[in-house]
């Protein structure tokens, strides 16, 4: 599937994943065997000249706009926490930038057990890594995404979902 995103400074994508063995044990250090699926999430990011973060999705009529300085304590409980969590973790690691427009599209089914959240996080991380010339390796990006999900979203997941979504080249 191609994406329906408008023109952005950078567009990246990441796949959802299915799992052959080890479902729900990766966060306890168990053995898992995930694989990427063909459905992908696309994230387009454009720099802004202000300190606003604007997140929109072709699947939602409700975009989110917050001030960059509100990010750490933003209490919204929506799908936007996943990409904003990646932005937050990258900032705690020293990434310096002003506002961003983040637009999301894709075909990874939500709530179907194929890691739509990891695909969203990973596509965001890949795009920001490229846009900001951060130089993080795929494994570092997967760990950043897991931190976003654990610390910002509040989901105690392991690394399996993000590792399965990050190792596929973006595009």
Buried (B, 14 or more C-beta within 10 A) or exposed (E): EEBEBEEBEBBBBBBBBBBEEBBEBBBEEEEBEBEBBEBBBBBBBBBBEEBBBBBBBEEEEEEBEBEBEEBEEBEEEEBBBBBBBBBBBBBEEEBEBEBBBBBBBBBBEEEEEBBBBBBBBBBBBBBBBBBBEBEBEBEBBBBBBBBBBBEBBEBEBBBBBBBBBBBBEBE
